[in-house]
Amino acid sequence: MLRTLCFTLALSAATPLLAATPMPDAEHVQAQLRDYYFQAAREGNVAMLDEFIGAGYDLDTADEKGYTALILAAYHGHRDAVERLLEAGADACAQDQRGNTALMGAIFKGELRIARRLLDADCSPDQRNASGQTAAMYAALFKRKEMLDDLARKGADLNAEDAFGNSVQGLDNGEIRTRWTAKQP
């Protein structure tokens, strides 16, 4: 299917030549492919993701906000897409521009089955975002008790503090020292 998509893009690029208009350059075509890739992840379109995987597309390609397909699929609750991307070698430890991971996004959105699958990946349970926040802090803040227990079993430091002095225990008790903001991918 990706080969068909590339052929279609190439054909559409050739059509303007006949009309004496400029042809899209390779950079434009690459941007379109990236857009299709990220849209497939947002929608959980495993068939389209399989085409990218089969074509050897870089699974850890990030958009302008640093979101990878895995981050987007996890955030949007597409378990099958997450599984397929992980099986194909996508980096579960990748961070967006704010340092958030797919695991943090899944916990934030309450996608606990996806979060548990991501927790099985070979990433540090104490990976921090740009504000020093960990997945355990997200679990505590959003009252995801079972996920917090899972993180503790994986070795997460439940005594860690973020840059604002928030700790897992404080967040679990509703004590927030600064306003947390989460932006949607």
MODELLER restraints for C-alpha pairs under 7 A, 6 or more apart:
rsr = mdl.restraints
at = mdl.atoms
rsr.add(forms.Gaussian(group=physical.xy_distance, feature=features.Distance(at['CA:1:A'], at['CA:51:A']), mean=5.92, stdev=0.5))
rsr.add(forms.Gaussian(group=physical.xy_distance, feature=features.Distance(at['CA:2:A'], at['CA:51:A']), mean=5.11, stdev=0.5))
rsr.add(forms.Gaussian(group=physical.xy_distance, feature=features.Distance(at['CA:2:A'], at['CA:52:A']), mean=6.35, stdev=0.5))
rsr.add(forms.Gaussian(group=physical.xy_distance, feature=features.Distance(at['CA:13:A'], at['CA:23:A']), mean=5.34, stdev=0.5))
rsr.add(forms.Gaussian(group=physical.xy_distance, feature=features.Distance(at['CA:13:A'], at['CA:24:A']), mean=5.87, stdev=0.5))
rsr.add(forms.Gaussian(group=physical.xy_distance, feature=features.Distance(at['CA:14:A'], at['CA:23:A']), mean=6.68, stdev=0.5))
rsr.add(forms.Gaussian(group=physical.xy_distance, feature=features.Distance(at['CA:16:A'], at['CA:22:A']), mean=6.38, stdev=0.5))
rsr.add(forms.Gaussian(group=physical.xy_distance, feature=features.Distance(at['CA:16:A'], at['CA:23:A']), mean=5.98, stdev=0.5))
rsr.add(forms.Gaussian(group=physical.xy_distance, feature=features.Distance(at['CA:17:A'], at['CA:23:A']), mean=6.32, stdev=0.5))
rsr.add(forms.Gaussian(group=physical.xy_distance, feature=features.Distance(at['CA:37:A'], at['CA:49:A']), mean=6.85, stdev=0.5))
rsr.add(forms.Gaussian(group=physical.xy_distance, feature=features.Distance(at['CA:38:A'], at['CA:69:A']), mean=5.63, stdev=0.5))
rsr.add(forms.Gaussian(group=physical.xy_distance, feature=features.Distance(at['CA:40:A'], at['CA:48:A']), mean=6.16, stdev=0.5))
rsr.add(forms.Gaussian(group=physical.xy_distance, feature=features.Distance(at['CA:40:A'], at['CA:49:A']), mean=6.27, stdev=0.5))
rsr.add(forms.Gaussian(group=physical.xy_distance, feature=features.Distance(at['CA:41:A'], at['CA:69:A']), mean=5.20, stdev=0.5))
rsr.add(forms.Gaussian(group=physical.xy_distance, feature=features.Distance(at['CA:41:A'], at['CA:72:A']), mean=5.92, stdev=0.5))
rsr.add(forms.Gaussian(group=physical.xy_distance, feature=features.Distance(at['CA:41:A'], at['CA:73:A']), mean=4.88, stdev=0.5))
rsr.add(forms.Gaussian(group=physical.xy_distance, feature=features.Distance(at['CA:41:A'], at['CA:81:A']), mean=6.79, stdev=0.5))
rsr.add(forms.Gaussian(group=physical.xy_distance, feature=features.Distance(at['CA:42:A'], at['CA:72:A']), mean=5.47, stdev=0.5))
rsr.add(forms.Gaussian(group=physical.xy_distance, feature=features.Distance(at['CA:42:A'], at['CA:73:A']), mean=5.38, stdev=0.5))
rsr.add(forms.Gaussian(group=physical.xy_distance, feature=features.Distance(at['CA:42:A'], at['CA:76:A']), mean=6.11, stdev=0.5))
rsr.add(forms.Gaussian(group=physical.xy_distance, feature=features.Distance(at['CA:44:A'], at['CA:73:A']), mean=6.20, stdev=0.5))
rsr.add(forms.Gaussian(group=physical.xy_distance, feature=features.Distance(at['CA:44:A'], at['CA:78:A']), mean=5.10, stdev=0.5))
rsr.add(forms.Gaussian(group=physical.xy_distance, feature=features.Distance(at['CA:44:A'], at['CA:81:A']), mean=5.32, stdev=0.5))
rsr.add(forms.Gaussian(group=physical.xy_distance, feature=features.Distance(at['CA:45:A'], at['CA:81:A']), mean=6.95, stdev=0.5))
rsr.add(forms.Gaussian(group=physical.xy_distance, feature=features.Distance(at['CA:46:A'], at['CA:81:A']), mean=5.37, stdev=0.5))
rsr.add(forms.Gaussian(group=physical.xy_distance, feature=features.Distance(at['CA:53:A'], at['CA:88:A']), mean=7.00, stdev=0.5))
rsr.add(forms.Gaussian(group=physical.xy_distance, feature=features.Distance(at['CA:59:A'], at['CA:90:A']), mean=5.44, stdev=0.5))
rsr.add(forms.Gaussian(group=physical.xy_distance, feature=features.Distance(at['CA:60:A'], at['CA:68:A']), mean=5.72, stdev=0.5))
rsr.add(forms.Gaussian(group=physical.xy_distance, feature=features.Distance(at['CA:60:A'], at['CA:90:A']), mean=5.96, stdev=0.5))
rsr.add(forms.Gaussian(group=physical.xy_distance, feature=features.Distance(at['CA:60:A'], at['CA:91:A']), mean=6.43, stdev=0.5))
rsr.add(forms.Gaussian(group=physical.xy_distance, feature=features.Distance(at['CA:61:A'], at['CA:68:A']), mean=5.88, stdev=0.5))
rsr.add(forms.Gaussian(group=physical.xy_distance, feature=features.Distance(at['CA:62:A'], at['CA:68:A']), mean=4.54, stdev=0.5))
rsr.add(forms.Gaussian(group=physical.xy_distance, feature=features.Distance(at['CA:65:A'], at['CA:96:A']), mean=6.30, stdev=0.5))
rsr.add(forms.Gaussian(group=physical.xy_distance, feature=features.Distance(at['CA:65:A'], at['CA:97:A']), mean=5.66, stdev=0.5))
rsr.add(forms.Gaussian(group=physical.xy_distance, feature=features.Distance(at['CA:66:A'], at['CA:95:A']), mean=6.97, stdev=0.5))
rsr.add(forms.Gaussian(group=physical.xy_distance, feature=features.Distance(at['CA:66:A'], at['CA:96:A']), mean=3.98, stdev=0.5))
rsr.add(forms.Gaussian(group=physical.xy_distance, feature=features.Distance(at['CA:66:A'], at['CA:97:A']), mean=4.91, stdev=0.5))
rsr.add(forms.Gaussian(group=physical.xy_distance, feature=features.Distance(at['CA:67:A'], at['CA:96:A']), mean=5.09, stdev=0.5))
rsr.add(forms.Gaussian(group=physical.xy_distance, feature=features.Distance(at['CA:67:A'], at['CA:185:A']), mean=7.00, stdev=0.5))
rsr.add(forms.Gaussian(group=physical.xy_distance, feature=features.Distance(at['CA:70:A'], at['CA:82:A']), mean=5.91, stdev=0.5))
rsr.add(forms.Gaussian(group=physical.xy_distance, feature=features.Distance(at['CA:70:A'], at['CA:85:A']), mean=6.46, stdev=0.5))
rsr.add(forms.Gaussian(group=physical.xy_distance, feature=features.Distance(at['CA:70:A'], at['CA:90:A']), mean=6.88, stdev=0.5))
rsr.add(forms.Gaussian(group=physical.xy_distance, feature=features.Distance(at['CA:70:A'], at['CA:102:A']), mean=6.43, stdev=0.5))
rsr.add(forms.Gaussian(group=physical.xy_distance, feature=features.Distance(at['CA:71:A'], at['CA:101:A']), mean=6.52, stdev=0.5))
rsr.add(forms.Gaussian(group=physical.xy_distance, feature=features.Distance(at['CA:71:A'], at['CA:102:A']), mean=4.21, stdev=0.5))
rsr.add(forms.Gaussian(group=physical.xy_distance, feature=features.Distance(at['CA:72:A'], at['CA:185:A']), mean=6.30, stdev=0.5))
rsr.add(forms.Gaussian(group=physical.xy_distance, feature=features.Distance(at['CA:73:A'], at['CA:81:A']), mean=6.18, stdev=0.5))
rsr.add(forms.Gaussian(group=physical.xy_distance, feature=features.Distance(at['CA:73:A'], at['CA:82:A']), mean=5.80, stdev=0.5))
rsr.add(forms.Gaussian(group=physical.xy_distance, feature=features.Distance(at['CA:74:A'], at['CA:82:A']), mean=6.05, stdev=0.5))
rsr.add(forms.Gaussian(group=physical.xy_distance, feature=features.Distance(at['CA:74:A'], at['CA:102:A']), mean=5.76, stdev=0.5))
rsr.add(forms.Gaussian(group=physical.xy_distance, feature=features.Distance(at['CA:74:A'], at['CA:105:A']), mean=6.71, stdev=0.5))
rsr.add(forms.Gaussian(group=physical.xy_distance, feature=features.Distance(at['CA:74:A'], at['CA:106:A']), mean=5.46, stdev=0.5))
rsr.add(forms.Gaussian(group=physical.xy_distance, feature=features.Distance(at['CA:74:A'], at['CA:114:A']), mean=6.45, stdev=0.5))
rsr.add(forms.Gaussian(group=physical.xy_distance, feature=features.Distance(at['CA:75:A'], at['CA:102:A']), mean=6.80, stdev=0.5))
rsr.add(forms.Gaussian(group=physical.xy_distance, feature=features.Distance(at['CA:75:A'], at['CA:105:A']), mean=5.04, stdev=0.5))
rsr.add(forms.Gaussian(group=physical.xy_distance, feature=features.Distance(at['CA:75:A'], at['CA:106:A']), mean=5.14, stdev=0.5))
rsr.add(forms.Gaussian(group=physical.xy_distance, feature=features.Distance(at['CA:75:A'], at['CA:109:A']), mean=6.42, stdev=0.5))
rsr.add(forms.Gaussian(group=physical.xy_distance, feature=features.Distance(at['CA:77:A'], at['CA:111:A']), mean=5.97, stdev=0.5))
rsr.add(forms.Gaussian(group=physical.xy_distance, feature=features.Distance(at['CA:79:A'], at['CA:114:A']), mean=5.81, stdev=0.5))
rsr.add(forms.Gaussian(group=physical.xy_distance, feature=features.Distance(at['CA:92:A'], at['CA:102:A']), mean=6.71, stdev=0.5))
rsr.add(forms.Gaussian(group=physical.xy_distance, feature=features.Distance(at['CA:92:A'], at['CA:118:A']), mean=6.68, stdev=0.5))
rsr.add(forms.Gaussian(group=physical.xy_distance, feature=features.Distance(at['CA:92:A'], at['CA:121:A']), mean=6.40, stdev=0.5))
rsr.add(forms.Gaussian(group=physical.xy_distance, feature=features.Distance(at['CA:93:A'], at['CA:101:A']), mean=6.36, stdev=0.5))
rsr.add(forms.Gaussian(group=physical.xy_distance, feature=features.Distance(at['CA:93:A'], at['CA:123:A']), mean=5.56, stdev=0.5))
rsr.add(forms.Gaussian(group=physical.xy_distance, feature=features.Distance(at['CA:94:A'], at['CA:101:A']), mean=6.00, stdev=0.5))
rsr.add(forms.Gaussian(group=physical.xy_distance, feature=features.Distance(at['CA:95:A'], at['CA:101:A']), mean=4.73, stdev=0.5))
rsr.add(forms.Gaussian(group=physical.xy_distance, feature=features.Distance(at['CA:98:A'], at['CA:129:A']), mean=6.12, stdev=0.5))
rsr.add(forms.Gaussian(group=physical.xy_distance, feature=features.Distance(at['CA:98:A'], at['CA:130:A']), mean=5.38, stdev=0.5))
rsr.add(forms.Gaussian(group=physical.xy_distance, feature=features.Distance(at['CA:99:A'], at['CA:128:A']), mean=6.81, stdev=0.5))
rsr.add(forms.Gaussian(group=physical.xy_distance, feature=features.Distance(at['CA:99:A'], at['CA:129:A']), mean=3.82, stdev=0.5))
rsr.add(forms.Gaussian(group=physical.xy_distance, feature=features.Distance(at['CA:99:A'], at['CA:130:A']), mean=5.08, stdev=0.5))
rsr.add(forms.Gaussian(group=physical.xy_distance, feature=features.Distance(at['CA:100:A'], at['CA:129:A']), mean=5.09, stdev=0.5))
rsr.add(forms.Gaussian(group=physical.xy_distance, feature=features.Distance(at['CA:103:A'], at['CA:115:A']), mean=5.30, stdev=0.5))
rsr.add(forms.Gaussian(group=physical.xy_distance, feature=features.Distance(at['CA:103:A'], at['CA:118:A']), mean=5.81, stdev=0.5))
rsr.add(forms.Gaussian(group=physical.xy_distance, feature=features.Distance(at['CA:103:A'], at['CA:135:A']), mean=6.82, stdev=0.5))
rsr.add(forms.Gaussian(group=physical.xy_distance, feature=features.Distance(at['CA:104:A'], at['CA:135:A']), mean=5.18, stdev=0.5))
rsr.add(forms.Gaussian(group=physical.xy_distance, feature=features.Distance(at['CA:104:A'], at['CA:138:A']), mean=6.61, stdev=0.5))
rsr.add(forms.Gaussian(group=physical.xy_distance, feature=features.Distance(at['CA:106:A'], at['CA:112:A']), mean=6.60, stdev=0.5))
rsr.add(forms.Gaussian(group=physical.xy_distance, feature=features.Distance(at['CA:106:A'], at['CA:114:A']), mean=6.38, stdev=0.5))
rsr.add(forms.Gaussian(group=physical.xy_distance, feature=features.Distance(at['CA:106:A'], at['CA:115:A']), mean=5.31, stdev=0.5))
rsr.add(forms.Gaussian(group=physical.xy_distance, feature=features.Distance(at['CA:107:A'], at['CA:115:A']), mean=6.03, stdev=0.5))
rsr.add(forms.Gaussian(group=physical.xy_distance, feature=features.Distance(at['CA:107:A'], at['CA:138:A']), mean=6.54, stdev=0.5))
rsr.add(forms.Gaussian(group=physical.xy_distance, feature=features.Distance(at['CA:107:A'], at['CA:139:A']), mean=6.19, stdev=0.5))
rsr.add(forms.Gaussian(group=physical.xy_distance, feature=features.Distance(at['CA:108:A'], at['CA:138:A']), mean=6.39, stdev=0.5))
rsr.add(forms.Gaussian(group=physical.xy_distance, feature=features.Distance(at['CA:108:A'], at['CA:142:A']), mean=6.86, stdev=0.5))
rsr.add(forms.Gaussian(group=physical.xy_distance, feature=features.Distance(at['CA:125:A'], at['CA:135:A']), mean=6.93, stdev=0.5))
rsr.add(forms.Gaussian(group=physical.xy_distance, feature=features.Distance(at['CA:125:A'], at['CA:151:A']), mean=6.48, stdev=0.5))
rsr.add(forms.Gaussian(group=physical.xy_distance, feature=features.Distance(at['CA:125:A'], at['CA:154:A']), mean=6.66, stdev=0.5))
rsr.add(forms.Gaussian(group=physical.xy_distance, feature=features.Distance(at['CA:125:A'], at['CA:155:A']), mean=6.67, stdev=0.5))
rsr.add(forms.Gaussian(group=physical.xy_distance, feature=features.Distance(at['CA:125:A'], at['CA:156:A']), mean=5.01, stdev=0.5))
rsr.add(forms.Gaussian(group=physical.xy_distance, feature=features.Distance(at['CA:126:A'], at['CA:134:A']), mean=5.63, stdev=0.5))
rsr.add(forms.Gaussian(group=physical.xy_distance, feature=features.Distance(at['CA:126:A'], at['CA:156:A']), mean=5.50, stdev=0.5))
rsr.add(forms.Gaussian(group=physical.xy_distance, feature=features.Distance(at['CA:126:A'], at['CA:157:A']), mean=6.48, stdev=0.5))
rsr.add(forms.Gaussian(group=physical.xy_distance, feature=features.Distance(at['CA:127:A'], at['CA:134:A']), mean=5.88, stdev=0.5))
rsr.add(forms.Gaussian(group=physical.xy_distance, feature=features.Distance(at['CA:128:A'], at['CA:134:A']), mean=4.80, stdev=0.5))
rsr.add(forms.Gaussian(group=physical.xy_distance, feature=features.Distance(at['CA:131:A'], at['CA:162:A']), mean=6.22, stdev=0.5))
rsr.add(forms.Gaussian(group=physical.xy_distance, feature=features.Distance(at['CA:131:A'], at['CA:163:A']), mean=5.55, stdev=0.5))
rsr.add(forms.Gaussian(group=physical.xy_distance, feature=features.Distance(at['CA:132:A'], at['CA:162:A']), mean=4.31, stdev=0.5))
rsr.add(forms.Gaussian(group=physical.xy_distance, feature=features.Distance(at['CA:132:A'], at['CA:163:A']), mean=5.37, stdev=0.5))
rsr.add(forms.Gaussian(group=physical.xy_distance, feature=features.Distance(at['CA:133:A'], at['CA:162:A']), mean=5.04, stdev=0.5))
rsr.add(forms.Gaussian(group=physical.xy_distance, feature=features.Distance(at['CA:136:A'], at['CA:148:A']), mean=5.71, stdev=0.5))
rsr.add(forms.Gaussian(group=physical.xy_distance, feature=features.Distance(at['CA:136:A'], at['CA:151:A']), mean=6.39, stdev=0.5))
rsr.add(forms.Gaussian(group=physical.xy_distance, feature=features.Distance(at['CA:136:A'], at['CA:156:A']), mean=6.95, stdev=0.5))
rsr.add(forms.Gaussian(group=physical.xy_distance, feature=features.Distance(at['CA:136:A'], at['CA:158:A']), mean=6.93, stdev=0.5))
rsr.add(forms.Gaussian(group=physical.xy_distance, feature=features.Distance(at['CA:136:A'], at['CA:168:A']), mean=6.52, stdev=0.5))
rsr.add(forms.Gaussian(group=physical.xy_distance, feature=features.Distance(at['CA:137:A'], at['CA:167:A']), mean=6.78, stdev=0.5))
rsr.add(forms.Gaussian(group=physical.xy_distance, feature=features.Distance(at['CA:137:A'], at['CA:168:A']), mean=4.97, stdev=0.5))
rsr.add(forms.Gaussian(group=physical.xy_distance, feature=features.Distance(at['CA:137:A'], at['CA:171:A']), mean=6.87, stdev=0.5))
rsr.add(forms.Gaussian(group=physical.xy_distance, feature=features.Distance(at['CA:139:A'], at['CA:145:A']), mean=6.79, stdev=0.5))
rsr.add(forms.Gaussian(group=physical.xy_distance, feature=features.Distance(at['CA:139:A'], at['CA:147:A']), mean=6.21, stdev=0.5))
rsr.add(forms.Gaussian(group=physical.xy_distance, feature=features.Distance(at['CA:139:A'], at['CA:148:A']), mean=5.47, stdev=0.5))
rsr.add(forms.Gaussian(group=physical.xy_distance, feature=features.Distance(at['CA:140:A'], at['CA:148:A']), mean=6.56, stdev=0.5))
rsr.add(forms.Gaussian(group=physical.xy_distance, feature=features.Distance(at['CA:140:A'], at['CA:168:A']), mean=5.72, stdev=0.5))
rsr.add(forms.Gaussian(group=physical.xy_distance, feature=features.Distance(at['CA:140:A'], at['CA:171:A']), mean=5.58, stdev=0.5))
rsr.add(forms.Gaussian(group=physical.xy_distance, feature=features.Distance(at['CA:140:A'], at['CA:172:A']), mean=4.49, stdev=0.5))
rsr.add(forms.Gaussian(group=physical.xy_distance, feature=features.Distance(at['CA:141:A'], at['CA:171:A']), mean=4.95, stdev=0.5))
rsr.add(forms.Gaussian(group=physical.xy_distance, feature=features.Distance(at['CA:141:A'], at['CA:172:A']), mean=5.66, stdev=0.5))
rsr.add(forms.Gaussian(group=physical.xy_distance, feature=features.Distance(at['CA:143:A'], at['CA:172:A']), mean=6.58, stdev=0.5))
rsr.add(forms.Gaussian(group=physical.xy_distance, feature=features.Distance(at['CA:158:A'], at['CA:168:A']), mean=5.69, stdev=0.5))
rsr.add(forms.Gaussian(group=physical.xy_distance, feature=features.Distance(at['CA:159:A'], at['CA:167:A']), mean=6.42, stdev=0.5))
rsr.add(forms.Gaussian(group=physical.xy_distance, feature=features.Distance(at['CA:159:A'], at['CA:168:A']), mean=6.55, stdev=0.5))
rsr.add(forms.Gaussian(group=physical.xy_distance, feature=features.Distance(at['CA:160:A'], at['CA:167:A']), mean=5.89, stdev=0.5))
rsr.add(forms.Gaussian(group=physical.xy_distance, feature=features.Distance(at['CA:161:A'], at['CA:167:A']), mean=4.49, stdev=0.5))
rsr.add(forms.Gaussian(group=physical.xy_distance, feature=features.Distance(at['CA:164:A'], at['CA:177:A']), mean=6.44, stdev=0.5))
rsr.add(forms.Gaussian(group=physical.xy_distance, feature=features.Distance(at['CA:164:A'], at['CA:178:A']), mean=6.53, stdev=0.5))
rsr.add(forms.Gaussian(group=physical.xy_distance, feature=features.Distance(at['CA:165:A'], at['CA:177:A']), mean=6.76, stdev=0.5))
rsr.add(forms.Gaussian(group=physical.xy_distance, feature=features.Distance(at['CA:166:A'], at['CA:176:A']), mean=6.33, stdev=0.5))
rsr.add(forms.Gaussian(group=physical.xy_distance, feature=features.Distance(at['CA:166:A'], at['CA:177:A']), mean=5.94, stdev=0.5))
rsr.add(forms.Gaussian(group=physical.xy_distance, feature=features.Distance(at['CA:170:A'], at['CA:176:A']), mean=6.94, stdev=0.5))
